[in-house]
Amino acid sequence: MRAWYTLTAVHVCGVSEGRKHGPSAAFFADLENRCPSVRRLYLSKAVVNAPLPASVEFLTLSECSLSPAAFPLTRLDAATQAVTSPRLRELELFSVKLQRGAMTAVPASVQRLRIKNTRLTRESLDGEIDETVSLMEEIDLSDSTTLTDSELCNLTAVWPHISTLKINGCIMTFNSIFLVMLIFDNLGDAGRLAVLEANGVSFADNICRVCRHLGGTLRRFCAAGSDLTDHEAALIAADLTSLESLDISGCQQLTDRCFIMFAGLRATLHYLDVSSTNISDDTLAMLRLWMPHCEIVR
């Protein structure tokens, strides 16, 4: 059997529309034998229901169906007594159909999860994970225009300990007061969220919940092009006391009165983006005078 030991990336474009089965366990076992160094795997238009090679660190699925059986478990080779654990670090799901338990089967080794145009059903999150061993740090849901508060709530219940959440362009979120409260309860109780990117998202009076639950941990907050008001900006300035980076570019409802309030963050704030806003030249000059260590972008 020929082996391509130096091959590190494989792209498999799978299956015809009428086919019910994807690459078999034998296919992936053969791939692992032939390409023991494969680190990146791209699968498209496939039914993924057999264990993937344990060597894969970066997995991208596009227009696939994903079964929990795709994720290999830690296994012991009886002959050699060698233990093989999943090395998967980044998982990207684009327009993927998730089968029952697919998301909770994601290995604890995964640090970054990128999801777009994928329905996160309650069934796909059926099961439990051990938060004490999960290495999940970042969940990026940007531009998932159909993402709902219910799906986001379920995700943050499974991985509340993440440090980065990106929901840029998720225009269907923050509509349910009750679910938004649960989302920030989940993240706030874990006490680890440092980065929240929500550019283009309508907060609908939910800034108070962001401030109440994340005030002590949030280091970077991006709300460019959102519907922030002066009142909400005042809450940010008063309560997000650990903030180092703030992007409020394109927030057209903000006035000079609120921009002055950000001077209260001068002890921690190193970056402030106020481009495409209604800030006046005089207010900008005062902010730069009062915050000499902050890069202010206009």
C-alpha positions, 0 to 999 in steps of 0.5 A: 500500500502506498502512503503519502506521509507528507500529505497534510490536507485532503479535500473530499467532495463526496456523494451524489444527491441520491446516495444515502451513505457517505465515506465508509469507516474503511475509507477513513481507515485507509486514508489514515493509513495512507496519510498518517500526517493529514491535519486538514480535512475538507468534506463537501456534499457527504454523509459523514457517519464513520469515524474520521482520522484521529490525526485531523486537527482542522475539519471543514464540512460543507453541505454535509450530514453529520453523525456523532459517529464521525468523531473518534473516541480515545482508543487503546491499541491492545497490541502496542498499548498505545493510546490514540486521542482525537487531535481536532482543534477547529471545526467549521460547519457550513450548511450542515444537517446535524443528526441527533447528538452530533454537537455534544459528540464534538471532542473536548479537544476542539478549541474553535467552532465556526457555524454558518447556515446550520440549524442547531436543533435541540436534538443535535445538542442532545447529551452532555459534555464535561465542561471541566475537560472541554477546551472550547474557547471560541464560537463564531456564528457570524453571518448566520442570518437564521440563527435564533435566540433559542439556538444561541441559548442552547449553545451557551448552555453546552459551552458556557465557559467560552472566552470569545463569542462572535455573532456578527450579522445574526439579525434574528437574535436578541428578540426574546427577553427571556432567552436573552436573559438565559444566554447571558446567565449562562455566560455570566455564571461561567465568568470567562467571556472576554470578547463579544463581537455583535456588529450589525446586531439589534440589541433591543434594550439588551445592553443592560444584560450584557453589562450586568453579566459580563461587566467584570470579564469583557475585554473587547466589545464590538457593536459596529452598525448597531442600534445603540442609544446614548442611554445604552452607551452610558451603561457600557461606560459605567459597567464594562470596567475591564474593557480594553477595546470598543468598536461603536463605528457606524452607530448613528444614534449616538450623540456627543453627550454619550461619547464624553462618557467613554473618558471614564474608561481611560484606565483600561481602554486602549482602542476606541473606534468612533468612525462613521458616527456623529461625533464632533471635532471638539468632542473628539479632541477632548477625548484624545486629550483625556485618553492619551493612551487610547487609540481613537479611530474616526 
